[in-house]
Amino acid sequence: MPIYFTALFSYAFGFLLWNVDNIFCSQLRSIRALPPGQASGMLLECHAWWHIFAGFGTYMGILFS
């Protein structure tokens, strides 16, 4: 059962990050354009994190099945 909840949480968290990216896209782009943001810009790429967490959640869901 812990695998199921890990899959569910991972997918839901990725979905949350994707929605944050959709809602605050212009603000996140402006932050990434600043000099300190350029170095850590990948951390604010929420759409990419969506793919990572959704992929992991799907993998865990397959393991649970």
Backbone as a chain_set.jsonl record, in Angstrom:
{"seq": "MPIYFTALFSYAFGFLLWNVDNIFCSQLRSIRALPPGQASGMLLECHAWWHIFAGFGTYMGILFS", "coords": {"N": [[0.802, -1.204, 0.0], [2.038, 1.289, 0.638], [3.41, 1.854, -1.711], [1.402, 2.546, -3.479], [0.437, 4.974, -2.363], [2.727, 6.513, -2.579], [2.947, 6.658, -5.358], [0.562, 8.019, -5.947], [0.908, 10.467, -4.517], [3.242, 11.456, -5.746], [2.457, 11.826, -8.435], [0.346, 13.646, -8.066], [1.715, 15.793, -6.882], [3.428, 16.524, -8.964], [1.483, 17.346, -10.795], [0.48, 19.558, -9.43], [2.764, 21.24, -9.491], [2.928, 21.656, -12.247], [0.584, 23.111, -12.699], [1.165, 25.386, -11.191], [3.224, 26.371, -12.754], [1.783, 26.977, -15.08], [0.027, 28.973, -14.162], [1.674, 30.981, -13.031], [3.49, 31.657, -15.026], [4.667, 33.924, -16.402], [5.811, 35.356, -14.261], [7.641, 33.467, -13.265], [9.335, 33.229, -15.454], [10.466, 35.786, -15.505], [11.891, 35.755, -13.12], [13.722, 33.724, -13.665], [15.229, 35.02, -15.54], [16.811, 36.814, -14.204], [20.152, 37.421, -12.916], [20.961, 35.707, -10.569], [18.977, 33.833, -10.901], [19.5, 32.655, -13.313], [21.465, 30.765, -12.903], [20.212, 28.929, -11.246], [18.011, 28.291, -12.7], [16.867, 25.941, -13.709], [15.671, 24.776, -11.537], [13.337, 26.13, -11.279], [11.828, 25.403, -13.39], [9.001, 24.317, -13.685], [7.383, 22.805, -15.361], [9.065, 20.868, -16.387], [9.639, 19.503, -14.036], [7.129, 18.454, -13.571], [7.036, 16.424, -15.514], [8.994, 14.701, -14.53], [8.026, 13.966, -11.935], [5.486, 12.952, -12.622], [6.205, 10.858, -14.29], [7.636, 9.237, -12.481], [5.578, 8.718, -10.658], [3.823, 7.288, -12.308], [5.419, 5.054, -12.866], [5.655, 3.967, -10.281], [2.977, 3.392, -9.87], [2.601, 1.37, -11.765], [4.267, -0.572, -10.654], [2.832, -1.064, -8.335], [0.559, -2.21, -9.385]], "CA": [[0.0, 0.0, 0.0], [2.86, 2.499, 0.584], [3.758, 2.148, -3.104], [0.246, 3.239, -4.065], [0.415, 6.355, -1.891], [3.881, 7.179, -3.188], [2.565, 6.94, -6.743], [-0.476, 9.049, -5.927], [1.5, 11.731, -4.079], [4.192, 11.92, -6.751], [1.708, 12.32, -9.592], [-0.39, 14.84, -7.642], [2.674, 16.878, -6.678], [3.815, 16.958, -10.3], [0.348, 18.079, -11.356], [0.473, 20.853, -8.747], [3.85, 22.049, -10.044], [2.569, 22.018, -13.617], [-0.401, 24.189, -12.613], [1.887, 26.584, -10.746], [3.926, 26.875, -13.933], [0.8, 27.575, -15.979], [-0.559, 30.183, -13.577], [2.695, 31.989, -12.756], [4.505, 31.511, -16.065], [5.416, 35.16, -16.664], [6.618, 35.676, -13.086], [8.758, 32.534, -13.196], [10.283, 33.585, -16.519], [11.219, 36.98, -15.112], [12.837, 35.346, -12.072], [14.797, 32.967, -14.309], [16.038, 35.933, -16.344], [17.729, 37.541, -13.328], [21.435, 36.707, -12.805], [20.995, 34.517, -9.721], [18.015, 32.877, -11.42], [20.044, 31.933, -14.457], [22.227, 29.609, -12.408], [19.285, 27.948, -10.675], [16.795, 28.349, -13.502], [16.246, 24.633, -13.89], [14.85, 24.456, -10.374], [12.057, 26.8, -11.443], [11.169, 24.862, -14.576], [8.006, 23.434, -13.084], [6.855, 21.87, -16.354], [9.997, 19.744, -16.423], [9.432, 18.731, -12.809], [5.894, 17.713, -13.789], [7.362, 15.199, -16.239], [9.756, 13.822, -13.644], [7.154, 13.414, -10.896], [4.444, 12.141, -13.254], [6.842, 9.618, -14.731], [7.908, 8.423, -11.3], [4.286, 8.264, -10.145], [3.335, 6.243, -13.206], [6.26, 3.876, -12.625], [5.251, 3.377, -9.008], [1.646, 2.827, -10.069], [2.776, 0.095, -12.461], [4.787, -1.509, -9.662], [1.728, -1.41, -7.426], [-0.378, -3.095, -10.102]], "C": [[0.849, 1.275, 0.0], [3.26, 2.867, -0.853], [2.634, 2.928, -3.769], [0.233, 4.705, -3.648], [1.606, 7.156, -2.413], [3.566, 7.569, -4.625], [1.562, 8.077, -6.801], [0.091, 10.414, -5.558], [2.425, 12.297, -5.145], [3.465, 12.524, -7.95], [0.961, 13.607, -9.24], [0.544, 16.035, -7.444], [3.173, 17.416, -8.019], [2.718, 17.766, -10.961], [0.24, 19.468, -10.732], [1.558, 21.769, -9.314], [3.541, 22.518, -11.462], [1.554, 23.164, -13.616], [0.226, 25.485, -12.109], [2.618, 27.208, -11.93], [2.96, 27.539, -14.902], [0.279, 28.905, -15.448], [0.464, 31.304, -13.45], [3.819, 31.98, -13.796], [5.326, 32.787, -16.264], [6.298, 35.555, -15.484], [7.831, 34.744, -12.987], [9.792, 32.834, -14.274], [11.106, 34.805, -16.137], [12.23, 36.653, -14.011], [14.014, 34.609, -12.696], [15.702, 33.858, -15.135], [17.041, 36.722, -15.499], [19.022, 36.741, -13.161], [21.462, 35.552, -11.806], [20.042, 33.431, -10.222], [18.537, 32.083, -12.594], [20.781, 30.677, -14.01], [21.299, 28.528, -11.869], [17.972, 27.898, -11.439], [16.112, 27.016, -13.674], [15.38, 24.239, -12.701], [13.459, 25.08, -10.484], [11.33, 26.382, -12.72], [10.142, 23.833, -14.124], [7.426, 22.437, -14.086], [7.775, 20.649, -16.472], [9.842, 18.868, -15.183], [8.146, 17.925, -12.897], [6.2, 16.383, -14.477], [8.116, 14.214, -15.346], [8.843, 13.163, -12.617], [6.035, 12.557, -11.482], [5.017, 10.817, -13.74], [7.13, 8.69, -13.569], [6.616, 7.868, -10.711], [3.688, 7.166, -10.999], [4.114, 4.947, -13.006], [5.843, 3.183, -11.329], [3.855, 2.764, -9.096], [1.709, 1.489, -10.785], [3.317, -0.948, -11.493], [3.688, -1.978, -8.704], [0.779, -2.405, -8.085], [0.164, -4.496, -10.162]], "O": [[0.427, 2.27, -0.588], [3.427, 4.044, -1.173], [2.884, 3.86, -4.533], [0.039, 5.585, -4.487], [1.487, 8.357, -2.658], [3.881, 8.677, -5.058], [1.699, 8.994, -7.611], [-0.213, 11.41, -6.216], [2.393, 13.497, -5.417], [3.82, 13.605, -8.419], [0.947, 14.551, -10.03], [0.197, 17.16, -7.801], [3.322, 18.626, -8.188], [2.995, 18.768, -11.619], [-0.057, 20.441, -11.425], [1.301, 22.941, -9.586], [3.858, 23.649, -11.831], [1.65, 24.081, -14.433], [-0.149, 26.568, -12.559], [2.627, 28.429, -12.089], [3.292, 28.569, -15.489], [0.111, 29.856, -16.211], [0.151, 32.46, -13.734], [4.971, 32.267, -13.469], [6.555, 32.731, -16.29], [7.413, 36.038, -15.681], [8.93, 35.193, -12.659], [10.993, 32.708, -14.035], [12.305, 34.858, -16.41], [13.318, 37.228, -13.986], [15.164, 34.829, -12.315], [16.843, 33.484, -15.407], [18.021, 37.242, -16.033], [19.0, 35.513, -13.253], [21.954, 34.481, -12.162], [20.275, 32.244, -9.993], [18.08, 30.969, -12.852], [20.72, 29.645, -14.678], [21.576, 27.338, -12.022], [16.942, 27.508, -10.89], [14.887, 26.963, -13.776], [14.45, 23.446, -12.85], [12.513, 24.609, -9.853], [10.31, 26.975, -13.073], [10.389, 22.628, -14.176], [7.021, 21.341, -13.701], [7.3, 19.526, -16.638], [9.906, 17.642, -15.268], [8.074, 16.823, -12.353], [5.686, 15.339, -14.075], [7.879, 13.008, -15.42], [8.878, 11.945, -12.443], [5.673, 11.537, -10.895], [4.376, 9.773, -13.61], [6.894, 7.485, -13.661], [6.553, 6.705, -10.314], [3.109, 6.215, -10.475], [3.528, 3.864, -12.98], [5.697, 1.961, -11.288], [3.581, 1.739, -8.471], [0.959, 0.572, -10.454], [2.87, -2.095, -11.512], [3.637, -3.147, -8.321], [0.264, -3.318, -7.439], [-0.479, -5.383, -10.723]]}, "num_chains": 1, "name": "protein.A"}
